[in-house]
Amino acid sequence: MVLQSLMALCQPRSTKSLNPLSPPPTPEPEAPSQPRKWRFDSEANNLFCEWCERYRPGGFHPVDLGDKFCNGTYTVIRKLGSGPYATVWLAVDSSFKRYVSLKIFTAEASVSETEFGIIQFLSQKADIDNRSQYFFTLLDTFILHGPNGTHRCLVFEPMGPSAESLELPDQKPFQSIPSFQKSIAKIIFLHALRGLAFLHENNIVYGDIRSRNLLFSLNDITNVEENELRQDETIPWSFAPVRRRNGKKDKWAPNIIYLGSAFWANSTPTEHYSSVAFRAPELILGKHIGPPIDIWAFGCLMFEFLTGHRLFVVVRGSDSQGDINEMNDNHLLQFNDIIEKLPSTLLNDWPRANKWFHPVTHHPRKGSRLYREGKSPYDSLEVMFAQHKPDDIDEAESAVICSLIRQMLVYAPEERPSAIELLKHPWFLE
């Protein structure tokens, strides 16, 4: 009797008893790391946009074209983009007969009161300080309750493509970083610096300067027909149906997932680690931060825009502390070789400095894997700039630009120039 009972317990359950029409269970808040546990088929999960598996409690709000929000005020007609914490949509504002950019945050990433206060402050300054024109204006905000939780929604004026998404005429195949002509790059730099000067004078640190967050303004699209701006659903690779593997209806996800448009774009919140290569030393070492971190990042951006190459190549592995330590160490070692030797004050703040440098002389340990045969694998800033600079910059101007970038990449934050001081530099005034 006992043996038979145990054998009965070990028999596989019959799937015929399961009701295919029964509703699926509520997904766990944490997305599964193993593909075999994904809810959706590979077609939707492989589209280069927000990850389908994050349509779950705490995650993205499911949006389908034609959806209306805020008591029918905003009607979605096109996907603009997505990031780790939000999706962005082009919508028609029925109250003012205009097009707007609608950003819907994930439920778990509700905008902090500090961030929301900054956005409101910038919008209030729009009619007072002319420099506020370098930031898009908040038009409205509302709270959305959906199957995945409560979401903060922000409504902005529509913006054009980001500097990162532009495809330039002379851009090489598979080149992910655009290389701008000097004249165009200088205009971008001037506008960005004016915006930074405005922020810093109001005690605001931007904290995430990079090409994807620099947007071009649009010509007035008020009179453009809605049909011209609607999502083009005839392009096969631009969308995918969202289907559960078990065939059940999923109320936490949209029916279709879309790529953001290649032309219309808007910035979305992103993890700070996605811009790790622009981090200042004090940011890496967990020290006090302020406006100087924006100046450091701006120096990295200048090099990138003018050469089409990154000044520092930093790759993050997993979230393990070991991988993070290796990433930080590699970044600091690049500072030592590309800019100048790390000072003792910085080495003293670096917990693992003795692994790479002699604790007394502070000379590099030649036996380390990054210094095999006593030679650094990194070239200096000047050598790298000379290798990749555009043809319209000669050697004399290269020296001026490299000197200017070096002023921004000073290890001591208090010694970096302010945005206002940079705007007075002769190179920007030419």
C-alpha positions in Angstrom: 0.0 0.0 0.0 2.7 2.4 0.9 4.8 1.6 -2.2 1.8 2.0 -4.4 1.0 5.4 -2.9 4.5 6.6 -3.4 4.4 5.5 -7.0 1.2 7.3 -7.5 2.7 10.5 -6.2 5.6 10.2 -8.6 3.3 9.9 -11.7 3.4 13.0 -14.0 0.3 15.2 -13.8 -2.0 14.9 -16.8 -2.1 18.2 -18.8 -5.6 17.3 -20.0 -7.0 18.3 -16.7 -5.7 21.9 -17.1 -8.1 24.4 -18.5 -6.5 26.3 -21.4 -9.0 29.1 -20.9 -8.1 29.7 -17.2 -6.3 33.0 -16.6 -2.6 32.8 -16.1 -1.1 33.5 -12.6 0.2 37.0 -11.8 3.9 37.2 -12.8 6.5 37.7 -10.1 7.9 41.2 -9.9 11.4 40.0 -10.8 11.9 39.1 -14.5 13.4 35.6 -14.9 17.0 35.4 -15.8 16.8 32.0 -17.6 15.2 32.0 -21.1 13.4 28.8 -20.5 11.3 30.6 -17.9 10.3 33.6 -20.1 6.6 34.1 -20.6 6.8 35.3 -24.2 8.1 33.8 -27.4 11.4 34.8 -28.8 10.1 37.0 -31.6 8.9 39.7 -29.1 11.8 39.2 -26.7 14.4 39.6 -29.5 13.1 43.0 -30.7 15.6 45.7 -30.0 13.5 47.8 -27.6 12.3 47.4 -24.0 12.4 43.8 -22.8 9.0 42.1 -23.0 9.6 40.2 -19.7 9.5 43.5 -17.8 5.8 43.9 -18.6 4.9 42.6 -15.1 3.9 44.2 -11.8 6.3 47.0 -11.0 7.4 47.2 -14.7 6.3 48.9 -17.9 2.7 49.9 -18.5 1.2 48.1 -21.5 0.5 50.6 -24.3 -1.2 49.9 -27.6 -1.5 52.4 -30.5 -4.8 54.3 -30.1 -4.8 54.1 -26.3 -6.1 57.2 -24.5 -4.8 58.7 -21.3 -5.7 61.3 -18.7 -9.4 61.2 -19.3 -9.0 60.9 -23.1 -6.8 64.0 -23.4 -3.8 62.2 -25.0 -4.1 59.6 -27.8 -1.1 57.5 -28.6 -0.2 57.4 -32.3 3.5 56.4 -32.4 6.3 54.8 -30.4 9.2 57.2 -29.9 11.6 55.2 -27.8 12.3 53.3 -24.6 14.8 53.0 -21.8 15.3 50.8 -18.7 12.7 52.9 -16.8 10.2 54.3 -19.3 8.6 54.1 -22.7 8.0 57.3 -24.8 5.2 57.9 -27.2 4.0 60.5 -29.6 0.5 61.5 -28.7 -2.2 63.9 -29.9 -3.3 66.4 -27.2 -7.0 67.0 -27.8 -7.1 70.0 -25.4 -4.6 72.1 -27.3 -4.7 70.5 -30.7 -1.0 69.7 -30.7 1.4 66.8 -30.7 3.2 65.9 -27.4 5.8 63.4 -26.2 4.3 61.2 -23.5 6.8 59.5 -21.2 5.4 56.7 -19.0 7.7 55.5 -16.2 7.7 52.0 -14.9 5.8 51.5 -11.7 8.9 50.7 -9.7 10.8 53.8 -11.0 8.4 56.5 -10.0 10.1 59.9 -10.4 11.6 61.1 -7.2 10.4 64.3 -5.7 13.8 65.8 -6.3 13.8 64.9 -10.0 10.2 66.0 -10.4 11.0 69.3 -8.6 13.9 69.9 -11.0 11.7 69.3 -14.0 9.1 71.7 -12.8 11.7 74.3 -11.9 13.2 74.2 -15.4 9.7 74.6 -16.9 8.9 77.6 -14.7 12.2 79.2 -15.8 11.2 78.9 -19.5 9.8 82.4 -19.7 12.4 84.0 -17.4 15.9 82.7 -18.4 16.7 82.4 -22.1 19.2 79.6 -21.4 16.3 77.3 -20.3 15.5 76.9 -24.0 18.3 74.2 -24.0 16.0 71.9 -22.0 12.6 70.6 -23.2 9.6 72.0 -21.4 7.3 70.0 -19.1 3.7 70.6 -20.4 1.7 68.3 -18.1 2.0 65.4 -15.6 -0.5 62.8 -14.4 -0.7 59.5 -12.5 -1.7 56.4 -14.4 -3.1 53.3 -12.6 -2.6 50.1 -14.6 -2.3 46.3 -14.3 1.4 46.7 -13.3 1.0 49.4 -10.7 1.0 53.2 -10.5 3.0 55.1 -13.0 4.1 58.7 -13.2 3.5 60.2 -16.7 5.3 63.3 -18.0 4.2 65.2 -21.0 6.8 67.2 -23.0 7.1 69.0 -26.3 8.2 66.6 -29.0 11.9 66.6 -29.8 14.0 65.5 -32.7 16.7 62.8 -33.0 19.5 62.5 -30.4 23.1 63.1 -31.4 23.7 59.4 -30.9 20.9 58.3 -33.3 21.9 60.5 -36.2 23.3 58.7 -39.2 25.8 61.1 -40.8 26.7 61.0 -44.5 30.3 60.0 -44.0 29.7 57.6 -41.1 31.5 54.3 -41.6 29.5 51.0 -41.6 28.8 49.7 -38.1 30.3 52.9 -36.5 28.2 53.3 -33.4 29.6 56.7 -32.4 29.0 59.6 -34.9 31.9 61.8 -35.8 30.6 65.3 -36.4 32.1 68.0 -38.5 33.9 70.5 -36.4 31.5 73.4 -37.2 28.5 71.2 -36.2 30.2 69.8 -33.1 31.1 73.3 -31.9 27.4 74.4 -32.1 26.4 71.3 -30.1 29.1 72.1 -27.5 28.0 75.7 -27.2 24.4 74.8 -26.6 25.3 72.1 -24.2 27.6 74.4 -22.2 25.0 77.1 -22.0 22.5 74.6 -20.7 25.1 73.4 -18.1 25.9 76.9 -17.0 22.2 77.5 -16.4 21.9 74.3 -14.3 25.0 74.8 -12.3 24.1 78.4 -11.5 20.9 77.0 -10.0 22.8 74.3 -8.0 21.6 71.5 -10.3 24.0 68.7 -11.4 22.9 67.1 -14.7 24.8 63.8 -14.0 24.3 62.0 -17.3 25.9 63.9 -20.2 26.2 61.8 -23.3 25.2 61.8 -26.9 21.8 60.1 -26.4 20.7 62.8 -24.1 21.5 65.7 -26.5 18.5 66.2 -28.7 17.9 68.3 -31.7 14.9 70.5 -31.8 12.2 70.0 -34.4 10.6 72.4 -36.9 7.0 73.1 -36.0 4.9 70.0 -36.7 1.6 71.4 -35.6 0.2 71.5 -39.1 1.5 68.1 -40.1 -1.2 65.6 -40.8 -1.7 62.9 -38.2 -1.5 60.2 -40.8 2.0 61.3 -41.7 3.1 60.8 -38.1 1.4 57.6 -37.2 3.4 54.4 -36.6 4.2 52.8 -39.9 3.0 49.2 -39.3 4.0 48.0 -42.8 7.7 47.6 -41.8 7.9 44.0 -40.7 11.1 44.3 -38.5 9.7 47.3 -36.6 7.2 45.4 -34.5 6.3 42.0 -33.1 3.2 40.4 -31.6 3.5 39.7 -27.9 2.4 36.1 -27.4 2.6 33.9 -24.3 4.3 30.6 -24.8 1.3 28.8 -23.3 -1.1 30.6 -25.6 -3.0 32.3 -22.8 -4.0 36.0 -22.9 -1.7 38.2 -20.9 -3.2 41.3 -19.3 0.2 42.7 -18.1 1.7 43.2 -21.6 0.6 45.0 -24.8 -0.7 43.1 -27.8 2.2 44.4 -30.0 5.7 45.7 -29.1 7.2 48.4 -31.3 10.6 49.7 -32.0 11.1 53.4 -31.4 11.1 55.5 -34.6 14.5 56.0 -36.2 13.6 59.7 -36.7 11.4 60.8 -33.8 13.2 60.4 -30.5 13.2 61.5 -26.9 15.5 60.9 -24.0 14.6 58.3 -21.4 16.0 57.7 -18.0 18.8 55.3 -18.1 21.0 53.5 -15.6 24.0 55.6 -14.6 26.2 52.6 -15.4 25.3 52.8 -19.0 27.5 55.9 -19.2 30.3 54.5 -17.1 33.0 55.7 -19.5 32.1 59.4 -18.7 32.5 59.0 -14.9 34.8 61.4 -13.1 37.3 60.0 -10.5 35.3 61.2 -7.6 32.2 59.4 -8.9 34.1 56.1 -9.3 35.6 56.4 -5.7 32.3 57.4 -4.1 33.4 60.8 -3.0 31.4 64.0 -2.8 30.1 65.0 -6.2 29.0 68.3 -7.7 28.9 70.3 -11.0 32.5 69.3 -11.8 31.4 65.7 -12.7 29.4 67.3 -15.6 32.6 69.2 -16.7 34.6 65.9 -16.8 31.8 64.2 -18.8 31.7 67.1 -21.2 35.5 66.7 -21.9 34.9 63.0 -22.7 32.0 64.0 -24.9 34.2 66.5 -26.8 36.7 63.9 -27.6 34.0 61.4 -28.7 32.2 63.9 -31.0 35.3 65.1 -32.7 37.0 61.7 -33.3 34.1 59.2 -33.4 35.9 57.1 -30.7 35.6 56.8 -27.0 38.4 58.3 -24.9 37.9 55.6 -22.2 36.6 52.1 -23.0 34.9 50.7 -20.0 32.8 47.6 -20.0 30.7 46.4 -17.1 30.2 42.7 -16.6 27.8 41.3 -14.1 26.4 43.0 -11.0 28.8 41.1 -8.8 31.2 43.1 -6.6 34.1 41.5 -8.2 33.1 42.6 -11.7 32.4 46.1 -10.5 35.8 46.3 -8.8 37.5 45.2 -12.0 35.6 47.7 -14.1 36.5 50.5 -11.7 40.1 49.5 -11.6 40.4 49.3 -15.3 38.9 52.8 -15.6 41.3 54.4 -13.1 44.3 52.7 -14.8 43.2 54.3 -18.1 43.2 57.7 -16.4 46.8 57.0 -15.3 48.0 56.3 -18.9 45.7 58.4 -21.1 45.7 61.6 -19.0 48.5 61.6 -16.5 49.9 59.7 -13.5 47.4 59.3 -10.7 48.4 61.5 -7.7 49.0 60.0 -4.3 45.8 61.7 -3.0 43.7 59.7 -5.4 45.7 56.5 -4.9 45.0 56.8 -1.2 41.3 57.0 -1.8 41.4 53.9 -4.1 41.0 50.8 -1.9 42.7 48.4 -4.4 45.5 50.7 -5.5 48.2 48.5 -4.0 47.2 45.7 -6.4 48.4 47.9 -9.3 50.9 50.3 -7.7 53.7 50.0 -5.2 52.4 51.3 -1.9 55.5 53.4 -1.2 56.8 54.6 -4.6 53.4 54.5 -6.3 55.1 53.1 -9.4 53.0 50.7 -11.5 53.5 47.0 -10.7 55.1 45.8 -13.9 53.9 42.2 -13.4 50.2 43.0 -13.5 48.2 41.8 -16.4 47.6 45.3 -17.7 51.3 46.1 -17.7 52.9 43.1 -19.3 56.5 43.7 -20.5 56.5 47.1 -18.7 54.4 48.8 -21.3 50.9 50.3 -20.9 48.3 49.2 -23.5 46.9 52.7 -23.7 48.1 55.7 -25.7 48.0 59.3 -24.4 45.1 61.7 -25.1 47.2 63.5 -27.7 48.2 60.4 -29.6 44.6 59.1 -29.7 43.3 62.4 -30.9 45.9 62.6 -33.6 45.0 59.1 -34.8 41.2 59.8 -35.1 40.8 63.6 -35.6 38.9 64.9 -38.7 40.8 66.3 -41.6 39.6 69.9 -41.0 41.6 70.0 -37.7 45.3 70.6 -38.2 48.1 69.9 -35.7 48.0 73.4 -34.2 44.3 73.2 -33.5 44.7 69.7 -32.2 47.0 71.0 -29.6 44.5 73.6 -28.6 41.6 71.1 -28.4 43.6 68.6 -26.4 44.7 71.3 -24.0 41.1 72.3 -23.6 40.0 68.7 -22.9 42.8 68.3 -20.4 41.5 71.3 -18.4 38.2 69.5 -18.0 39.9 66.2 -17.1 41.8 67.4 -14.1 41.7 65.0 -11.2 40.9 67.6 -8.5 37.3 68.6 -9.1 37.8 72.2 -7.7 40.4 72.8 -10.4 38.2 72.1 -13.4 36.8 75.2 -15.2 33.1 76.0 -14.8 30.7 76.0 -17.8 30.8 79.8 -17.9 34.6 79.8 -18.0 34.6 77.3 -20.8 32.3 79.4 -22.9 34.9 82.2 -22.8 37.6 79.9 -24.2 38.9 81.2 -27.5 38.2 78.0 -29.3 34.5 78.3 -28.6 34.5 82.0 -29.6 36.0 81.5 -33.0 
